[in-house]
Amino acid sequence: MLNMAMRNNGYRWVILGCLTVTAAGMAGCSHGYNHYRPSVSSFQPGDTGLQSRDLVDMTNRLSADLLKIPEIANNPNKVIVVMGTIHNQTSTPWQNDQIYLARMRALLNEYAHDRMAFVLPLANAAALQQKYLGGQQTAMNPATGQWQNATLRPQYVLNGTFYDLPNTATTYHLCTFKLVDISTGQIVWENKYEVRSLNFGQ
């Protein structure tokens, strides 16, 4: 009995020790997470070129400005938009240029869902219908009772073009975005984001 009590007491000390180490580790991990996950709205010393702060500021400001144009603000119906692409006219290659349009779409879907609707390119939408609906039509015309194509037709495409002007110590960045009327080719909205960055870490 004495040996059993000592053994149980020993187990309790082992468990308490493990819990103490785990708690300490969690506290250390919490500090480490904050250290290794700096705010996306801060500038990180050592980084060059466009940073996450630029992406956030750029998409916040341009999305708000886009919603003010008469084609959207005064339209009684939802505007149907397809996302285009970012054209890289800078002096360096990119690995993920679509992130700028992706954040704009997420913002507009979140805050202007009653005014704008985003659709896939027609080829992508048709591929989804073929894959998940077997190619059948997806809506019924109440007048004829016949199935008809329910794919929303985009009215506008949102594109961007990025430029840069490198120099010895700094680089000037010009990021332009435009909303184009697909049926006419008219640019109904265009705006820009400008910033100058250091070419070396601080």
Contact map, one row per residue, 1 for C-alpha under 8 A:
1111100000000000000000000000000000000000000000000000000000000000000000000000000000000000000000000000000000000000000000000000000000000000000000000000000000000000000000000000000000000000000000000000000000
1111110000000000000000000000000000000000000000000000000000000000000000000000000000000000000000000000000000000000000000000000000000000000000000000000000000000000000000000000000000000000000000000000000000
1111111000000000000000000000000000000000000000000000000000000000000000000000000000000000000000000000000000000000000000000000000000000000000000000000000000000000000000000000000000000000000000000000000000
1111111100000000000000000000000000000000000000000000000000000000000000000000000000000000000000000000000000000000000000000000000000000000000000000000000000000000000000000000000000000000000000000000000000
1111111110000000000000000000000000000000000000000000000000000000000000000000000000000000000000000000000000000000000000000000000000000000000000000000000000000000000000000000000000000000000000000000000000
0111111111000000000000000000000000000000000000000000000000000000000000000000000000000000000000000000000000000000000000000000000000000000000000000000000000000000000000000000000000000000000000000000000000
0011111111100000000000000000000000000000000000000000000000000000000000000000000000000000000000000000000000000000000000000000000000000000000000000000000000000000000000000000000000000000000000000000000000
0001111111110000000000000000000000000000000000000000000000000000000000000000000000000000000000000000000000000000000000000000000000000000000000000000000000000000000000000000000000000000000000000000000000
0000111111111000000000000000000000000000000000000000000000000000000000000000000000000000000000000000000000000000000000000000000000000000000000000000000000000000000000000000000000000000000000000000000000
0000011111111100000000000000000000000000000000000000000000000000000000000000000000000000000000000000000000000000000000000000000000000000000000000000000000000000000000000000000000000000000000000000000000
0000001111111110000000000000000000000000000000000000000000000000000000000000000000000000000000000000000000000000000000000000000000000000000000000000000000000000000000000000000000000000000000000000000000
0000000111111111000000000000000000000000000000000000000000000000000000000000000000000000000000000000000000000000000000000000000000000000000000000000000000000000000000000000000000000000000000000000000000
0000000011111111100000000000000000000000000000000000000000000000000000000000000000000000000000000000000000000000000000000000000000000000000000000000000000000000000000000000000000000000000000000000000000
0000000001111111110000000000000000000000000000000000000000000000000000000000000000000000000000000000000000000000000000000000000000000000000000000000000000000000000000000000000000000000000000000000000000
0000000000111111111000000000000000000000000000000000000000000000000000000000000000000000000000000000000000000000000000000000000000000000000000000000000000000000000000000000000000000000000000000000000000
0000000000011111111100000000000000000000000000000000000000000000000000000000000000000000000000000000000000000000000000000000000000000000000000000000000000000000000000000000000000000000000000000000000000
0000000000001111111110000000000000000000000000000000000000000000000000000000000000000000000000000000000000000000000000000000000000000000000000000000000000000000000000000000000000000000000000000000000000
0000000000000111111111000000000000000000000000000000000000000000000000000000000000000000000000000000000000000000000000000000000000000000000000000000000000000000000000000000000000000000000000000000000000
0000000000000011111111100000000000000000000000000000000000000000000000000000000000000000000000000000000000000000000000000000000000000000000000000000000000000000000000000000000000000000000000000000000000
0000000000000001111111110000000000000000000000000000000000000000000000000000000000000000000000000000000000000000000000000000000000000000000000000000000000000000000000000000000000000000000000000000000000
0000000000000000111111111000000000000000000000000000000000000000000000000000000000000000000000000000000000000000000000000000000000000000000000000000000000000000000000000000000000000000000000000000000000
0000000000000000011111111100000000000000000000000000000000000000000000000000000000000000000000000000000000000000000000000000000000000000000000000000000000000000000000000000000000000000000000000000000000
0000000000000000001111111110000000000000000000000000000000000000000000000000000000000000000000000000000000000000000000000000000000000000000000000000000000000000000000000000000000000000000000000000000000
0000000000000000000111111111000000000000000000000000000000000000000000000000000000000000000000000000000000000000000000000000000000000000000000000000000000000000000000000000000000000000000000000000000000
0000000000000000000011111111100000000000000000000000000000000000000000000000000000000000000000000000000000000000000000000000000000000000000000000000000000000000000000000000000000000000000000000000000000
0000000000000000000001111111110000000000000000000000000000000000000000000000000000000000000000000000000000000000000000000000000000000000000000000000000000000000000000000000000000000000000000000000000000
0000000000000000000000111111111000000000000000000000000000000000000000000000000000000000000000000000000000000000000000000000000000000000000000000000000000000000000000000000000000000000000000000000000000
0000000000000000000000011111111100000000000000000000000000000000000000000000000000000000000000000000000000000000000000000000000000000000000000000000000000000000000000000000000000000000000000000000000000
0000000000000000000000001111111110000000000000000000000000000000000000000000000000000000000000000000000000000000000000000000000000000000000000000000000000000000000000000000000000000000000000000000000000
0000000000000000000000000111111111000000000000000000000000000000000000000000000000000000000000000000000000000000000000000000000000000000000000000000000000000000000000000000000000000000000000000000000000
0000000000000000000000000011111111100000000000000000000000000000000000000000000000000000000000000000000000000000000000000000000000000000000000000000000000000000000000000000000000000000000000000000000000
0000000000000000000000000001111111110000000000000000000000000000000000000000000000000000000000000000000000000000000000000000000000000000000000000000000000000000000000000000000000000000000000000000000000
0000000000000000000000000000111111111000000000000000000000000000000000000000000000000000000000000000000000000000000000000000000000000000000000000000000000000000000000000000000000000000000000000000000000
0000000000000000000000000000011111111100000000000000000000000000000000000000000000000000000000000000000000000000000000000000000000000000000000000000000000000000000000000000000000000000000000000000000000
0000000000000000000000000000001111111100000000000000000000000000000000000000000000000000000000000000000000000000000000000000000000000000000000000000000000000000000000000000000000000000000000000000000000
0000000000000000000000000000000111111100000000000000000000000000000000000000000000000000000000000000000000000000000000000000000000000000000000000000000000000000000000000000000000000000000000000000000000
0000000000000000000000000000000011111110000000000000000000000000000000000000000000000000000000000000000000000000000000000000000000000000000000000000000000000000000000000000000000000000000000000000000000
0000000000000000000000000000000001111111010100000000000000000000000000000000000000000000000000000000000000000000000000000000000000000000000000000000000000000000000000000000000000000000000000000000000000
0000000000000000000000000000000000001111110000000000000000000000000000000000000000000000000000000000000000000000000000000000000000000000000000000000000000000000000000000000000000000000000000000000000000
0000000000000000000000000000000000000111111000000001100100000000000000000000000000000000000000000000000000000000000000000000000000000000000000000000000000000000000000000000000000000000000000000000000000
0000000000000000000000000000000000000011111000000001100100000000000000000000000000000000000000000000000000000000000000000000000000000000000000000000000000000000000000000000000000000000000000000000000000
0000000000000000000000000000000000000111111100000001100000000000000000000000000000000000000000000000000000000000000000000000000000000000000000000000000000000000000000000000000000000000000000000000000000
0000000000000000000000000000000000000001111110000011100000000000000000000000000000000000000000000000000000000000000000000000000000000000000000000000000000000000000000000000000000000000000000000000000000
0000000000000000000000000000000000000100011111100000000000000000000000000000000000000000000000000000000000000000000000000000000000000000000000000000000000000000000000000000000000000000000000000000000000
0000000000000000000000000000000000000000001111100000000000000000000000000000000000000000000000000000000000000000000000000000000000000000000000000000000000000000000000000000000000000000000000000000000011
0000000000000000000000000000000000000000000111110000000000000000000000000000000000000000000000000000000000000000000000000000000000000000000000000000000000000000000000000000000000000000000000000000000111
0000000000000000000000000000000000000000000111111010000000000000000000000000000000000000000000000000000000000000000000000000000000000000000000000000000000000000000000000000000000000000000000000000000111
0000000000000000000000000000000000000000000001111110000000000000000000000000000000000000000000000000000000000000000000000000000000000000000000000000000000000000000000000000000000000000000000000000111110
0000000000000000000000000000000000000000000000111110000000000000000000000000000000000000000000000000000000000000000000000000000000000000000000000000000000000000000000000010000000000000000000000000111000
0000000000000000000000000000000000000000000000011111011000000000000000000000000000000000000000000000000000000000000000000000000000000000000000000000000000000000000000000000100000000000000000000000100000
0000000000000000000000000000000000000000001000111111111000000000000000000000000000000000000000000000000000000000000000000000000000000000000000000000000000000000000000000000000000000000000000000000000000
0000000000000000000000000000000000000001111000000111111100000000000000000000000000000000000000000000000000000000000000000000000000000000000000000000000000000000000000000000000000000000000000000000000000
0000000000000000000000000000000000000001111000000011111110000000000000000000000000000000000000000000000000000000000000000000000000000000000000000000000000000000000000000000000000000000000000000000000000
0000000000000000000000000000000000000000000000000111111111000000000000000000000000000000000000000000000000000000000000000000000000000000000000000000000000000000000000000000000000000000000000000000000000
0000000000000000000000000000000000000000000000000111111111100000000000000000000000000000000000000001000000000000000000000000000000000000000000000000000000000000000000000000000000000000000000000000000000
0000000000000000000000000000000000000001100000000001111111110000000000000000000000000000000000000000000000000000000000000000000000000000000000000000000000000000000000000000000000000000000000000000000000
0000000000000000000000000000000000000000000000000000111111111000000000000000000000000000000000000000000000000000000000000000000000000000000000000000000000000000000000000000000000000000000000000000000000
0000000000000000000000000000000000000000000000000000011111111100000000000000000000000000000000000000000000000000000000000000000000000000000000000000000000000000000000000000000000000000000000001000000000
0000000000000000000000000000000000000000000000000000001111111110000000000000000000000000000000000001001100000000000000000000000000000000000000000000000000000000000000000000000000000000000000000000000000
0000000000000000000000000000000000000000000000000000000111111111000000000000000000000000000000000000000100100000000000000000000000000000000000000000000000000000000000000000000000000000000000000000000000
0000000000000000000000000000000000000000000000000000000011111111100000000000000000000000000000000000000000000000000000000000000000000000000000000000000000000000000000000000000000000000000000000000000000
0000000000000000000000000000000000000000000000000000000001111111110000000000000000000000000000000000000000000000000000000000000000000000000000000000000000000000000000000000000000000000000000110000000000
0000000000000000000000000000000000000000000000000000000000111111111000000000000000000000000000000000000100110000000000000000000000000000000000000000000000000000000000000000000000000000000000000000000000
0000000000000000000000000000000000000000000000000000000000011111111100000000000000000000000000000000000000000000000000000000000000000000000000000000000000000000000000000000000000000000000000000000000000
0000000000000000000000000000000000000000000000000000000000001111111110000000000000000000000000000000000000000000000000000000000000000000000000000000000000000000000000000000000000000000000000000000000000
0000000000000000000000000000000000000000000000000000000000000111111110000000000000000000000000000000000000000000000000000000000000000000000000000000000000000000000000000000000000000000000010000000000000
0000000000000000000000000000000000000000000000000000000000000011111110011000000000000000000000000000000000000001000000000000000000000000000000000000000000000000000000000000000000000000000000000000000000
0000000000000000000000000000000000000000000000000000000000000001111111011000000000000000000000000000000000000000000000000000000000000000000000000000000000000000000000000000000000000000000000000000000000
0000000000000000000000000000000000000000000000000000000000000000111111111100000000000000000000000000000000000000000000000000000000000000000000000000000000000000000000000000000000000000000010000000000000
0000000000000000000000000000000000000000000000000000000000000000000111111110000000000000000000000000000000000000000000000000000000000000000000000000000000000000000000000000000000000000000000000000000000
0000000000000000000000000000000000000000000000000000000000000000000011111110001000000000000000000000000000000000000000000000000000000000000000000000000000000000000000000000000000000000000100000000000000
0000000000000000000000000000000000000000000000000000000000000000001111111110011000000000000000000000000000000000001100000000000000000000000000000000000000000000000000000000000000000000000000000000000000
0000000000000000000000000000000000000000000000000000000000000000001111111110000000000000000000000000000000000000001000000000000000000000000000000000000000000000000000000000000000000000000000000000000000
0000000000000000000000000000000000000000000000000000000000000000000011111111000000000000000000000000000000000000000000000000000000000000000000000000000000000000000000000000000000000000000000000000000000
0000000000000000000000000000000000000000000000000000000000000000000001111111111000000000000000000000000000000000001000000000000000000000000000000000000000000000000000000000000000000000000000000000000000
0000000000000000000000000000000000000000000000000000000000000000000000000111110000000000000000000000000000000000000000000000000000000000000000000000000000000000000000000000000000000000000000000000000000
0000000000000000000000000000000000000000000000000000000000000000000000000011111000000000000000000000000000000000001000000000000000000000000000000000000000000000000000000000000000000000000000000000000000
0000000000000000000000000000000000000000000000000000000000000000000000010011111100000000000000000000000000000000011110000000000000000000000000000000000000000000000000000000000000000000000000000000000000
0000000000000000000000000000000000000000000000000000000000000000000000110010111110000000000000000000000000000000001110000000000000000000000000000000000000110000000000000000000000000000000000000000000000
0000000000000000000000000000000000000000000000000000000000000000000000000000011111000000000000000000000000000000000111100000000000000000000000000000000111110000000000000000000000000000000000000000000000
0000000000000000000000000000000000000000000000000000000000000000000000000000001111100000000000000000000000000000000111100000000000000000000000000000000001111100000000000000000000000000000000000000000000
0000000000000000000000000000000000000000000000000000000000000000000000000000000111110000000000000000000000000000000001111000000000000000000000000000000001111100000000000000000000000000000000000000000000
0000000000000000000000000000000000000000000000000000000000000000000000000000000011111000000000000000100010000000000001111000000000000000000000000000000000001110000000000000000000000000000000000000000000
0000000000000000000000000000000000000000000000000000000000000000000000000000000001111100000000000000000000000000000000000000000000000000000000000000000000001111000000000000000000000000000000000000000000
0000000000000000000000000000000000000000000000000000000000000000000000000000000000111110000000000100100000000000000000000000000000000000000000000000000000000111000000000000000000000000000000000000000000
0000000000000000000000000000000000000000000000000000000000000000000000000000000000011111000000001101100000000000000000000000000000000000000000000000000000000011110000000000000000000000000000000000000000
0000000000000000000000000000000000000000000000000000000000000000000000000000000000001111100000000000000000000000000000000000000000000000000000000000000000000011110000000000000000000000000000000000000000
0000000000000000000000000000000000000000000000000000000000000000000000000000000000000111110011001000000000000000000000000000000000000000000000000000000000000000111000000000000000000000000000000000000000
0000000000000000000000000000000000000000000000000000000000000000000000000000000000000011111000000000000000000000000000000000000000000000000000000000000000000000111100000000000000000000000000000000000000
0000000000000000000000000000000000000000000000000000000000000000000000000000000000000001111110000000000000000000000000000000000000000000000000000000000000000000011110000000000000000000000000000000000000
0000000000000000000000000000000000000000000000000000000000000000000000000000000000000000111110000000000000000000000000000000000000000000000000000000000000000000001111000000000000000000000000000000000000
0000000000000000000000000000000000000000000000000000000000000000000000000000000000000000011111000000000000000000000000000000000000000000000000000000000000000000000000000000000000000000000000000000000000
0000000000000000000000000000000000000000000000000000000000000000000000000000000000000001011111100000000000000000000000000000000000000000000000000000000000000000000000000000000000000000000000000000000000
0000000000000000000000000000000000000000000000000000000000000000000000000000000000000001000111111000000000000000000000000000000000000000000000000000000000000000000000000000000000000000000000000000000000
0000000000000000000000000000000000000000000000000000000000000000000000000000000000000000000011111000000000000000000000000000000000000000000000000000000000000000000000000000000000000000000000000000000000
0000000000000000000000000000000000000000000000000000000000000000000000000000000000000000000001111110000000000000000000000000000000000000000000000000000000000000000000000000000000000000000000000000000000
0000000000000000000000000000000000000000000000000000000000000000000000000000000000000101000001111111000000000000000000000000000000000000000000000000000000000000000000000000000000000000000000000000000000
0000000000000000000000000000000000000000000000000000000000000000000000000000000000001100000000011111110000000000000000000000000000000000000000000000000000000000000000000000000000000000000000000000000000
0000000000000000000000000000000000000000000000000000000000000000000000000000000000000000000000011111111000000000000000000000000000000000000000000000000000000000000000000000000000000000000000000000000000
0000000000000000000000000000000000000000000000000000001000100000000000000000000000000100000000001111111100000000000000000000000000000000000000000000000000000000000000000000000000000000000000000000000000
0000000000000000000000000000000000000000000000000000000000000000000000000000000000101100000000000111111110000000000000000000000000000000000000000000000000000011000000000000000000000000000000000000000000
0000000000000000000000000000000000000000000000000000000000000000000000000000000000000000000000000111111111000000000000000000000000000000000000000000000000000000000000000000000000000000000000000000000000
0000000000000000000000000000000000000000000000000000000000100000000000000000000000000000000000000011111111100000000000000000000000000000000000000000000000000000000000000000000000000000000000000000000000
0000000000000000000000000000000000000000000000000000000000110010000000000000000000000000000000000001111111110000000000000000000000000000000000000000000000000000000000000000000000000000000000000000000000
0000000000000000000000000000000000000000000000000000000000000000000000000000000000100000000000000000111111111000000001000000000000000000000000000000000000000000000000000000000000000000000000000000000000
0000000000000000000000000000000000000000000000000000000000000000000000000000000000000000000000000000011111111100000000000000000000000000000000000000000000000000000000000000000000000000000000000000000000
0000000000000000000000000000000000000000000000000000000000010010000000000000000000000000000000000000001111111111000000000000000000000000000000000000000000000000000000000000000000000000000000000000000000
0000000000000000000000000000000000000000000000000000000000000010000000000000000000000000000000000000000111111111100100000000000000000000000000000000000000000000000000000000000000000000000000000000000000
0000000000000000000000000000000000000000000000000000000000000000000000000000000000000000000000000000000011111111100111000000000000000000000000000000000000000000000000000000000000000000000000000000000000
0000000000000000000000000000000000000000000000000000000000000000000000000000000000000000000000000000000001111111100000000000000000000000000000000000000000000000000000000000000000000000000000000000000000
0000000000000000000000000000000000000000000000000000000000000000000000000000000000000000000000000000000000111111100000000000000000000000000000000000000000000000000000000000000000000000000000000000000000
0000000000000000000000000000000000000000000000000000000000000000001000000000000000000000000000000000000000111111111100000000000000000000000000000000000000000000000000000000000000000000000000000000000000
0000000000000000000000000000000000000000000000000000000000000000000000000000000000000000000000000000000000011111111110000000000000000000000000000000000000000000000000000000000000000000000000000000000000
0000000000000000000000000000000000000000000000000000000000000000000000000000010000000000000000000000000000000001111110000000000000000000000000000000000000000000000000000000000000000000000000000000000000
0000000000000000000000000000000000000000000000000000000000000000000000011010111000000000000000000000000000000001111110000000000000000000000000000000000000000000000000000000000000000000000000000000000000
0000000000000000000000000000000000000000000000000000000000000000000000010000011110000000000000000000000000011001111111000000000000000000000000000000000000000000000000000000000000000000000000000000000000
0000000000000000000000000000000000000000000000000000000000000000000000000000011110000000000000000000000000001000111111100000000000000000000000000000000000000000000000000000000000000000000000000000000000
0000000000000000000000000000000000000000000000000000000000000000000000000000000111100000000000000000000010001000000111110000000000000000000000000000000000000000000000000000000000000000000000000000000000
0000000000000000000000000000000000000000000000000000000000000000000000000000000111100000000000000000000000000000000011111000000000000000000000000000000101000000000000000000000000000000000000000000000000
0000000000000000000000000000000000000000000000000000000000000000000000000000000001100000000000000000000000000000000001111101100000000000000000000000000000000000000000000000000000000000000000000000000000
0000000000000000000000000000000000000000000000000000000000000000000000000000000001100000000000000000000000000000000000111111100000000000000000000000000000000000000000000000000000000000000000000000000000
0000000000000000000000000000000000000000000000000000000000000000000000000000000000000000000000000000000000000000000000011111110000000000000000000000001010000000000000000000000000000000000000000000000000
0000000000000000000000000000000000000000000000000000000000000000000000000000000000000000000000000000000000000000000000001111111000000000000000000000000000000000000000000000000000000000000000000000000000
0000000000000000000000000000000000000000000000000000000000000000000000000000000000000000000000000000000000000000000000011111111100000000000000000000000000000000000000000000000000000000000000000000000000
0000000000000000000000000000000000000000000000000000000000000000000000000000000000000000000000000000000000000000000000011111111110000000000000000000001000000000000000000000000000000000000000000000000000
0000000000000000000000000000000000000000000000000000000000000000000000000000000000000000000000000000000000000000000000000111111111000010000000000000000000000000000000000000000000000000000000000000000000
0000000000000000000000000000000000000000000000000000000000000000000000000000000000000000000000000000000000000000000000000011111111100000000000000000000000000000000000000000000000000000000000000000000000
0000000000000000000000000000000000000000000000000000000000000000000000000000000000000000000000000000000000000000000000000001111111111000000000000000000000000000000000000000000000000000000000000000000000
0000000000000000000000000000000000000000000000000000000000000000000000000000000000000000000000000000000000000000000000000000111111111111000000000000000000000000000000000000000000000000000000000000000000
0000000000000000000000000000000000000000000000000000000000000000000000000000000000000000000000000000000000000000000000000000011111111111000000000000000000000000000000000000000000000000000000000000000000
0000000000000000000000000000000000000000000000000000000000000000000000000000000000000000000000000000000000000000000000000000001111111110000000000000000000000000000000000000000000000000000000000000000000
0000000000000000000000000000000000000000000000000000000000000000000000000000000000000000000000000000000000000000000000000000000111111110000000000000000000000000000000000000000000000000000000000000000000
0000000000000000000000000000000000000000000000000000000000000000000000000000000000000000000000000000000000000000000000000000000111111111110000000000000000000000000000000000000000000000000000000000000000
0000000000000000000000000000000000000000000000000000000000000000000000000000000000000000000000000000000000000000000000000000000011111111000000000000000000000000000000000000000000000000000000000000000000
0000000000000000000000000000000000000000000000000000000000000000000000000000000000000000000000000000000000000000000000000000010011111111100000000000000000000000000000000000000000000000000000000000000000
0000000000000000000000000000000000000000000000000000000000000000000000000000000000000000000000000000000000000000000000000000000011001111110000000000000000000000000000000000000000000000000000000000000000
0000000000000000000000000000000000000000000000000000000000000000000000000000000000000000000000000000000000000000000000000000000000001011111000000011110000000000000000000000000000000000000000000000000000
0000000000000000000000000000000000000000000000000000000000000000000000000000000000000000000000000000000000000000000000000000000000001001111100000011110000000000000000000000000000000000000000000000000000
0000000000000000000000000000000000000000000000000000000000000000000000000000000000000000000000000000000000000000000000000000000000000000111110000011110000000000000000000000000000000000000000000000000000
0000000000000000000000000000000000000000000000000000000000000000000000000000000000000000000000000000000000000000000000000000000000000000011111001111000000000000000000000000000000000000000000000000000000
0000000000000000000000000000000000000000000000000000000000000000000000000000000000000000000000000000000000000000000000000000000000000000001111111111000000000000000000000000000000000000000000000000000000
0000000000000000000000000000000000000000000000000000000000000000000000000000000000000000000000000000000000000000000000000000000000000000000111111100000000000000000000000000000000000000000000000000000000
0000000000000000000000000000000000000000000000000000000000000000000000000000000000000000000000000000000000000000000000000000000000000000000011111000000000000000000000000000000000000000000000000000000000
0000000000000000000000000000000000000000000000000000000000000000000000000000000000000000000000000000000000000000000000000000000000000000000011111100000000000000000000000000000000000000000000000000000000
0000000000000000000000000000000000000000000000000000000000000000000000000000000000000000000000000000000000000000000000000000000000000000000111111110000000000000000000000000000000000000000000000000000000
0000000000000000000000000000000000000000000000000000000000000000000000000000000000000000000000000000000000000000000000000000000000000000000111011111000000000000000000000000000000000000000000000000000000
0000000000000000000000000000000000000000000000000000000000000000000000000000000000000000000000000000000000000000000000000000000000000000111110001111100000000000000000000000000000000000000000000000000000
0000000000000000000000000000000000000000000000000000000000000000000000000000000000000000000000000000000000000000000000000000000000000000111110000111110000000000000000000000000000000000000000000000000000
0000000000000000000000000000000000000000000000000000000000000000000000000000000000000000000000000000000000000000000000000000000000000000111000000011111000000000000000000000000000000000000000000000000000
0000000000000000000000000000000000000000000000000000000000000000000000000000000000000000000000000000000000000000000000000000000000000000111000000001111100000000000000000000000000000000000000000000000000
0000000000000000000000000000000000000000000000000000000000000000000000000000000000000000000000000000000000000000000000000100100000000000000000000000111110000000000000000000000000000000000000000000000000
0000000000000000000000000000000000000000000000000000000000000000000000000000000100000000000000000000000000000000000000100000000000000000000000000000011111000000000000000000000000000000000000000000000000
0000000000000000000000000000000000000000000000000000000000000000000000000000000100000000000000000000000000000000000000000100000000000000000000000000001111100000000000000000000000000000000000000000000000
0000000000000000000000000000000000000000000000000000000000000000000000000000000111000000000000000000000000000000000000100000000000000000000000000000000111111000000000000000000000000100000000000000000000
0000000000000000000000000000000000000000000000000000000000000000000000000000001111000000000000000000000000000000000000000000000000000000000000000000000011111000000000000000000000001110000000000000000000
0000000000000000000000000000000000000000000000000000000000000000000000000000001111000000000000000000000000000000000000000000000000000000000000000000000001111100000000000000000000111100000000000000000000
0000000000000000000000000000000000000000000000000000000000000000000000000000000011110000000000000000000000000000000000000000000000000000000000000000000001111110000000000000000000111100000000000000000000
0000000000000000000000000000000000000000000000000000000000000000000000000000000011111000000000000000000000000000000000000000000000000000000000000000000000011111000000000000000011110000000000000000000000
0000000000000000000000000000000000000000000000000000000000000000000000000000000000111110000000000000100000000000000000000000000000000000000000000000000000001111100000000000000011110000000000000000000000
0000000000000000000000000000000000000000000000000000000000000000000000000000000000011110000000000000100000000000000000000000000000000000000000000000000000000111110000000000001111000000000000000000000000
0000000000000000000000000000000000000000000000000000000000000000000000000000000000000111100000000000000000000000000000000000000000000000000000000000000000000011111000000000001110000000000000000000000000
0000000000000000000000000000000000000000000000000000000000000000000000000000000000000111110000000000000000000000000000000000000000000000000000000000000000000001111100000000111100000000000000000000000000
0000000000000000000000000000000000000000000000000000000000000000000000000000000000000001111000000000000000000000000000000000000000000000000000000000000000000000111110000000111000000000000000000000000000
0000000000000000000000000000000000000000000000000000000000000000000000000000000000000000111000000000000000000000000000000000000000000000000000000000000000000000011111000011110000000000000000000000000000
0000000000000000000000000000000000000000000000000000000000000000000000000000000000000000011000000000000000000000000000000000000000000000000000000000000000000000001111100011100000000000000000000000000000
0000000000000000000000000000000000000000000000000000000000000000000000000000000000000000001000000000000000000000000000000000000000000000000000000000000000000000000111110111000000000000000000000000000000
0000000000000000000000000000000000000000000000000000000000000000000000000000000000000000000000000000000000000000000000000000000000000000000000000000000000000000000011111110000000000000000000000000000000
0000000000000000000000000000000000000000000000000000000000000000000000000000000000000000000000000000000000000000000000000000000000000000000000000000000000000000000001111110000000000000000000000000001000
0000000000000000000000000000000000000000000000000000000000000000000000000000000000000000000000000000000000000000000000000000000000000000000000000000000000000000000000111110000000000000000000000000011100
0000000000000000000000000000000000000000000000000000000000000000000000000000000000000000000000000000000000000000000000000000000000000000000000000000000000000000000001111111000000000000000000000001111000
0000000000000000000000000000000000000000000000001000000000000000000000000000000000000000000000000000000000000000000000000000000000000000000000000000000000000000000111111111100000000000000000000001111000
0000000000000000000000000000000000000000000000000000000000000000000000000000000000000000000000000000000000000000000000000000000000000000000000000000000000000000000111000111110000000000000000000111100000
0000000000000000000000000000000000000000000000000100000000000000000000000000000000000000000000000000000000000000000000000000000000000000000000000000000000000000011110000011111000000000000000000111100000
0000000000000000000000000000000000000000000000000000000000000000000000000000000000000000000000000000000000000000000000000000000000000000000000000000000000000000011100000001111100000000000000011110000000
0000000000000000000000000000000000000000000000000000000000000000000000000000000000000000000000000000000000000000000000000000000000000000000000000000000000000001111000000000111110000000000000011100000000
0000000000000000000000000000000000000000000000000000000000000000000000000000000000000000000000000000000000000000000000000000000000000000000000000000000000000001110000000000011111000000000001111000000000
0000000000000000000000000000000000000000000000000000000000000000000000000000000000000000000000000000000000000000000000000000000000000000000000000000000000000111100000000000001111100000000001110000000000
0000000000000000000000000000000000000000000000000000000000000000000000000000000000000000000000000000000000000000000000000000000000000000000000000000000000000111000000000000000111110000001111100000000000
0000000000000000000000000000000000000000000000000000000000000000000000000000000000000000000000000000000000000000000000000000000000000000000000000000000000011110000000000000000011111000001111000000000000
0000000000000000000000000000000000000000000000000000000000000000000000000000000000000000000000000000000000000000000000000000000000000000000000000000000000011110000000000000000001111100111110000000000000
0000000000000000000000000000000000000000000000000000000000000000000000000000000000000000000000000000000000000000000000000000000000000000000000000000000000111000000000000000000000111111111100000000000000
0000000000000000000000000000000000000000000000000000000000000000000000000000000000000000000000000000000000000000000000000000000000000000000000000000000001111000000000000000000000011111110000000000000000
0000000000000000000000000000000000000000000000000000000000000000000000000000000000000000000000000000000000000000000000000000000000000000000000000000000000100000000000000000000000001111100000000000000000
0000000000000000000000000000000000000000000000000000000000000000000000000000000000000000000000000000000000000000000000000000000000000000000000000000000000000000000000000000000000001111110000000000000000
0000000000000000000000000000000000000000000000000000000000000000000000000000000000000000000000000000000000000000000000000000000000000000000000000000000000000000000000000000000000011111111000000000000000
0000000000000000000000000000000000000000000000000000000000000000000000000000000000000000000000000000000000000000000000000000000000000000000000000000000000000000000000000000000000011101111100000000000000
0000000000000000000000000000000000000000000000000000000000000000000000000000000000000000000000000000000000000000000000000000000000000000000000000000000000000000000000000000000001111000111111000000000000
0000000000000000000000000000000000000000000000000000000000000000000000100000000000000000000000000000000000000000000000000000000000000000000000000000000000000000000000000000000001111000011111000000000000
0000000000000000000000000000000000000000000000000000000000000000010010000000000000000000000000000000000000000000000000000000000000000000000000000000000000000000000000000000000001110000001111100000000000
0000000000000000000000000000000000000000000000000000000000000000000000000000000000000000000000000000000000000000000000000000000000000000000000000000000000000000000000000000000111100000001111110000000000
0000000000000000000000000000000000000000000000000000000000000100000000000000000000000000000000000000000000000000000000000000000000000000000000000000000000000000000000000000000111000000000011111000000000
0000000000000000000000000000000000000000000000000000000000000100000000000000000000000000000000000000000000000000000000000000000000000000000000000000000000000000000000000000011110000000000001111100000000
0000000000000000000000000000000000000000000000000000000001000000000000000000000000000000000000000000000000000000000000000000000000000000000000000000000000000000000000000000011100000000000000111110000000
0000000000000000000000000000000000000000000000000000000000000000000000000000000000000000000000000000000000000000000000000000000000000000000000000000000000000000000000000001111000000000000000011111000000
0000000000000000000000000000000000000000000000000000000000000000000000000000000000000000000000000000000000000000000000000000000000000000000000000000000000000000000000000001110000000000000000001111100000
0000000000000000000000000000000000000000000000000000000000000000000000000000000000000000000000000000000000000000000000000000000000000000000000000000000000000000000000000111100000000000000000000111110000
0000000000000000000000000000000000000000000000011100000000000000000000000000000000000000000000000000000000000000000000000000000000000000000000000000000000000000000000000111100000000000000000000011111000
0000000000000000000000000000000000000000000000011000000000000000000000000000000000000000000000000000000000000000000000000000000000000000000000000000000000000000000000001110000000000000000000000001111110
0000000000000000000000000000000000000000000000011000000000000000000000000000000000000000000000000000000000000000000000000000000000000000000000000000000000000000000000011110000000000000000000000000111110
0000000000000000000000000000000000000000000001110000000000000000000000000000000000000000000000000000000000000000000000000000000000000000000000000000000000000000000000001000000000000000000000000000011111
0000000000000000000000000000000000000000000011110000000000000000000000000000000000000000000000000000000000000000000000000000000000000000000000000000000000000000000000000000000000000000000000000000011111
0000000000000000000000000000000000000000000011100000000000000000000000000000000000000000000000000000000000000000000000000000000000000000000000000000000000000000000000000000000000000000000000000000000111
